[in-house]
Amino acid sequence: TRTLTELAGPTRGVVELPIRLMWNTERTFDLGDPDQLLWLYENVLRETTRADDLRQLVNGRTLRRVWRLLNLPRPVRQAWESRHRALRAA
């Protein structure tokens, strides 16, 4: 995505990931649970190759808020931070 504002994913409720992003039978995440929110974002940011997945599953404002808490591979974190400066300062 070009900007974090494009990321218009939900901020509450339950989200189910498509099987192509997570093969586990437990693919639902309650966004009200901070640990489940982090796990959802970690999986989406690591696994997706589709901009539509990012737009529909990740919320830009929430991503900025939790960025430092996410357990991401270094290349994923670096790619996001190089594209979105706001995350470097988050």
C-alpha positions as CSV (number, residue, x, y, z in Angstrom):
1,T,0.0,0.0,0.0
2,R,1.1,3.6,-0.6
3,T,-0.2,5.0,2.7
4,L,-1.2,3.7,6.0
5,T,-4.6,5.5,5.6
6,E,-5.4,3.0,2.9
7,L,-5.5,0.3,5.5
8,A,-9.1,0.3,6.5
9,G,-9.4,-3.0,8.3
10,P,-11.7,-3.5,11.3
11,T,-10.9,-2.1,14.7
12,R,-13.3,-4.3,16.7
13,G,-15.2,-7.6,16.4
14,V,-14.0,-11.0,15.2
15,V,-12.0,-11.5,12.1
16,E,-11.5,-14.8,10.3
17,L,-8.4,-15.1,8.1
18,P,-8.6,-16.9,4.8
19,I,-7.0,-20.3,4.7
20,R,-4.3,-19.1,2.3
21,L,-3.0,-16.8,5.1
22,M,-3.3,-19.3,7.9
23,W,-3.6,-23.0,7.6
24,N,-4.5,-23.5,11.3
25,T,-8.1,-24.5,12.0
26,E,-8.3,-21.7,14.5
27,R,-8.2,-18.7,12.1
28,T,-10.6,-16.4,14.0
29,F,-9.3,-13.5,16.0
30,D,-11.1,-11.3,18.6
31,L,-9.8,-7.8,18.0
32,G,-10.8,-6.9,21.6
33,D,-8.1,-9.2,22.9
34,P,-4.7,-7.5,22.6
35,D,-2.8,-10.8,22.1
36,Q,-5.1,-11.9,19.4
37,L,-4.9,-8.6,17.6
38,L,-1.1,-8.8,17.6
39,W,-1.2,-12.4,16.3
40,L,-3.6,-11.5,13.5
41,Y,-1.4,-8.5,12.4
42,E,1.8,-10.6,12.6
43,N,0.3,-13.3,10.4
44,V,-1.2,-10.9,7.8
45,L,2.0,-8.9,7.5
46,R,4.2,-12.0,7.2
47,E,2.0,-14.0,4.9
48,T,0.0,-11.9,2.5
49,T,1.1,-10.9,-1.0
50,R,-2.1,-9.1,-1.8
51,A,-2.7,-5.4,-1.2
52,D,-6.4,-6.1,-0.8
53,D,-5.7,-8.3,2.2
54,L,-3.8,-5.5,3.8
55,R,-6.5,-3.0,3.1
56,Q,-9.3,-5.3,4.4
57,L,-7.6,-6.9,7.4
58,V,-5.2,-4.2,8.8
59,N,-6.2,-0.8,10.2
60,G,-3.5,1.8,9.7
61,R,-4.2,3.7,12.9
62,T,-4.1,0.4,14.9
63,L,-1.0,-0.7,13.1
64,R,0.8,2.5,14.2
65,R,-0.3,2.0,17.8
66,V,0.9,-1.7,18.0
67,W,3.9,-1.5,15.6
68,R,6.6,-1.9,18.3
69,L,4.8,-4.8,19.9
70,L,4.7,-6.9,16.8
71,N,7.0,-9.9,16.5
72,L,8.0,-9.6,12.8
73,P,11.0,-10.9,10.9
74,R,13.6,-8.2,10.4
75,P,13.1,-8.1,6.6
76,V,9.3,-7.6,7.0
77,R,9.8,-4.8,9.6
78,Q,12.4,-3.1,7.5
79,A,10.3,-3.2,4.3
80,W,7.3,-1.7,6.1
81,E,9.4,1.0,7.8
82,S,11.2,2.0,4.6
83,R,7.8,2.4,2.9
84,H,6.0,4.0,5.8
85,R,8.1,6.5,7.8
86,A,5.4,6.9,10.4
87,L,6.1,3.4,11.6
88,R,9.8,4.2,12.3
89,A,8.7,6.8,14.8
90,A,5.9,4.7,16.2
